[in-house]
Amino acid sequence: MEIAQLAADAAEEVVRKYYRADLAVEIKADASPVTMADREAESAIVSVLKAAFPDHAFYGEEHGHSGNSDFLWLIDPIDGTKAFVREYPLFSTQIALMYRGELVLGVSSAGQFGQRAHARLGGGAFLNDEPVRVVERERLPDAQLSIGNVKTLTRDAAAWARVGHLINAVNRTRGYGDFLHYHWLAAGKVDVVIESDVNILDIAALAVIAREAGAVFTELDGGPLTLDTRTVLAATPKLHAAVLDWFAVLNG
């Protein structure tokens, strides 16, 4: 954890240097933007991690996969590059460690927003170094739902209808997105999060943090997270079960 925090610090130095600096933006093959800041921040993270753990493997958003080890570091140097480019502070650095397929450590650093969350397996979750815990709401009519990327869900009429029914079942709906609704889920300010159009690098660290705060964090159908994950359902335990039951009823 100490080394992961130092790696996040190194990325933050790069981000601070380039934020609001009118950088050139390239568009990658998947239509997402990338800047010099993304690439330099990832290099800074890997440099710190590799100095401490030269035998570990690395999987980064910008430089891909390298190494072969039971220990795999998952890195998104700037998750939310669109926000970074448009100069609003809803972006973060995501650093997670996976051991033999299990997520065991996560750091989610949003320096320009003033938040850093971290957790390790069995060690609890922390936001700005203060311990956090989900609030155990039990009923969907009492829950606050936050929705992130859902573009792919809109292409499936049945899936989109299920989301619409869920929106009508809960007390309140917001769209905080990116790192923020996971930080707030861990801190008891949000009760349910759903997203599509994600990849494991976006949410690996956040999964460790949310789980250590008491949440259940799976794919939208309740399946386990993998390197191929594209959807998320994260919620307090009873609400997670309630959402899956709700979807099952709607599926009929």
C-alpha positions in Angstrom: 0.0 0.0 0.0 2.8 2.4 0.8 4.3 1.9 -2.6 0.9 2.2 -4.4 0.4 5.5 -2.6 3.8 6.7 -3.7 2.9 5.7 -7.3 -0.3 7.7 -7.0 1.7 10.7 -5.8 4.0 10.4 -8.8 1.0 10.4 -11.1 -0.5 13.4 -9.3 2.7 15.4 -10.0 2.3 14.7 -13.7 -1.4 15.5 -13.7 -0.9 18.8 -11.8 1.7 19.8 -14.4 -0.5 19.3 -17.3 -4.0 20.1 -16.0 -5.5 23.1 -17.8 -2.3 23.3 -20.0 -4.1 23.1 -23.4 -2.7 19.7 -24.3 -3.0 18.1 -27.8 -5.6 15.4 -27.7 -5.3 12.2 -29.8 -8.2 9.8 -30.4 -7.5 6.1 -29.9 -8.9 3.2 -31.9 -11.8 2.8 -29.4 -12.7 6.5 -29.9 -11.5 7.5 -26.4 -9.1 10.5 -26.0 -5.5 10.3 -24.8 -3.0 12.9 -24.0 0.7 13.2 -23.1 -0.4 13.5 -19.5 -2.0 10.0 -19.6 1.1 8.4 -21.0 3.6 10.2 -18.7 1.4 9.5 -15.6 1.3 5.8 -16.4 5.1 5.7 -16.9 5.5 7.5 -13.6 3.3 4.9 -11.8 5.0 1.9 -13.4 8.5 3.3 -12.6 7.6 3.5 -8.9 6.0 0.1 -8.8 8.7 -1.6 -10.8 11.5 -0.2 -8.6 9.9 -1.9 -5.6 8.5 -5.0 -7.4 10.6 -5.8 -10.5 9.2 -9.3 -10.9 5.5 -8.2 -10.9 3.4 -7.9 -14.1 1.7 -4.6 -15.2 -1.4 -3.9 -17.2 -1.9 -0.2 -18.1 -4.5 1.7 -20.0 -1.8 3.3 -22.3 1.1 0.9 -22.4 -0.7 -2.4 -22.2 0.4 -5.7 -20.6 4.0 -6.5 -19.6 5.5 -9.2 -17.5 4.3 -12.6 -16.2 3.6 -13.0 -12.5 1.0 -14.0 -10.0 1.0 -10.3 -9.0 -0.6 -8.1 -11.6 -0.9 -4.3 -11.2 -3.9 -2.7 -13.0 -3.3 0.9 -13.9 -5.5 3.7 -15.3 -3.4 6.8 -15.1 -6.2 9.2 -15.8 -9.6 7.6 -15.6 -11.8 10.4 -17.0 -9.6 11.9 -19.7 -12.6 13.6 -21.2 -13.1 15.5 -18.0 -9.4 16.2 -17.7 -9.4 17.7 -21.2 -12.5 19.7 -20.6 -11.0 21.0 -17.4 -13.4 19.9 -14.7 -12.0 17.8 -11.9 -14.0 14.5 -12.2 -11.1 12.4 -13.1 -8.8 10.1 -11.1 -5.8 7.8 -11.1 -6.7 4.2 -10.5 -4.1 1.7 -9.2 -5.1 -1.9 -8.2 -3.2 -5.1 -7.4 -4.5 -8.5 -8.4 -3.0 -11.7 -7.0 -3.8 -14.9 -8.8 -7.0 -13.4 -10.2 -8.2 -11.8 -6.9 -8.3 -8.0 -6.3 -6.4 -7.3 -3.1 -5.5 -3.6 -3.1 -6.7 -0.4 -4.5 -5.9 3.3 -4.6 -8.3 5.8 -6.2 -6.7 9.2 -6.3 -8.6 12.3 -7.4 -6.2 15.1 -6.5 -7.9 17.9 -8.3 -11.2 17.0 -6.6 -9.6 16.7 -3.2 -10.2 13.0 -2.6 -8.1 9.8 -2.3 -9.6 6.5 -1.3 -7.6 3.3 -0.6 -8.2 -0.2 0.7 -6.5 -3.6 1.0 -8.1 -6.9 1.4 -9.1 -7.4 5.0 -7.9 -3.9 6.1 -11.0 -1.7 5.7 -11.6 1.2 3.4 -10.4 4.8 3.8 -11.4 8.1 2.2 -8.8 10.9 2.8 -7.3 8.6 5.5 -10.6 8.4 7.4 -12.3 5.0 7.7 -15.6 4.7 5.7 -18.4 2.2 5.7 -21.6 1.8 3.6 -25.0 2.7 5.2 -27.1 -0.5 5.4 -30.3 0.5 3.7 -32.5 -2.5 3.1 -35.3 -1.3 0.8 -35.2 0.0 -2.8 -37.8 2.7 -2.0 -35.3 4.1 0.5 -32.2 3.9 -1.8 -30.2 6.5 -3.7 -29.1 5.1 -7.1 -26.2 6.6 -9.1 -26.0 5.7 -12.8 -22.8 6.0 -14.8 -22.0 5.0 -18.4 -25.1 3.3 -19.7 -24.8 3.8 -23.5 -24.7 0.1 -24.3 -27.7 -0.6 -22.2 -29.8 1.8 -24.3 -29.2 -0.4 -27.3 -31.0 -3.3 -25.7 -34.7 -2.4 -25.2 -35.2 -5.0 -22.5 -32.1 -3.9 -20.6 -33.0 -0.3 -20.8 -36.6 -1.1 -19.7 -35.1 -2.8 -16.6 -33.1 0.3 -15.8 -36.2 2.4 -16.2 -38.2 0.2 -13.8 -35.3 0.4 -11.3 -35.2 4.2 -11.4 -38.9 4.2 -10.6 -38.4 1.7 -7.7 -35.8 3.7 -5.8 -36.1 6.9 -3.8 -33.7 9.1 -5.8 -31.5 8.9 -8.8 -28.3 10.7 -9.6 -25.4 10.3 -12.1 -22.2 11.1 -10.2 -20.1 8.8 -12.4 -16.5 7.8 -12.6 -14.7 7.5 -9.2 -17.1 9.7 -7.4 -20.2 7.5 -6.9 -17.9 4.6 -5.8 -16.2 6.8 -3.2 -19.6 7.9 -2.0 -21.0 4.4 -2.0 -18.1 3.5 0.3 -18.8 6.5 2.5 -22.6 5.8 2.8 -23.7 8.7 0.7 -24.9 6.5 -2.3 -26.6 3.1 -2.0 -26.6 1.5 -5.4 -24.3 2.1 -8.5 -24.9 0.7 -12.0 -22.7 1.2 -15.0 -21.9 -0.3 -18.4 -19.2 0.7 -20.8 -16.4 0.2 -18.3 -13.3 -1.9 -18.3 -11.5 -3.6 -15.4 -8.8 -0.8 -15.2 -11.6 1.7 -14.5 -13.1 -0.1 -11.6 -10.6 -2.6 -10.1 -9.3 -0.3 -7.3 -12.8 1.0 -6.7 -14.0 -2.6 -6.3 -11.5 -3.2 -3.5 -12.5 0.0 -1.8 -16.2 -0.5 -2.0 -16.0 -4.1 -0.9 -13.8 -3.2 2.1 -16.4 -0.6 3.0 -19.1 -3.4 3.1 -20.5 -3.2 -0.4 -21.1 -6.1 -2.9 -19.4 -5.3 -6.2 -20.1 -7.5 -9.3 -21.0 -7.3 -12.9 -24.6 -6.1 -13.6 -25.9 -9.7 -13.8 -24.3 -10.6 -10.5 -21.3 -12.3 -12.1 -17.7 -12.0 -10.7 -15.3 -9.3 -11.9 -12.7 -10.4 -14.5 -10.2 -8.8 -16.8 -13.1 -8.7 -19.4 -15.6 -7.0 -17.2 -17.8 -4.4 -18.9 -20.6 -3.7 -16.4 -21.0 -3.0 -12.7 -23.6 -3.5 -10.0 -22.3 -2.2 -6.7 -24.5 -1.8 -3.6 -25.0 -2.5 0.0 -25.5 -6.3 0.4 -29.3 -6.3 0.9 -29.8 -3.8 -1.9 -27.5 -5.7 -4.3 -29.6 -8.8 -3.7 -32.8 -6.7 -4.1 -31.7 -5.3 -7.5 -30.8 -8.7 -8.8 -34.2 -10.0 -7.6 -35.9 -7.0 -9.2 -34.2 -7.7 -12.5 -35.1 -11.4 -12.3 -38.8 -10.5 -11.8 -38.7 -8.1 -14.7 -37.1 -10.8 -16.8 -40.1 -12.9 -16.0 
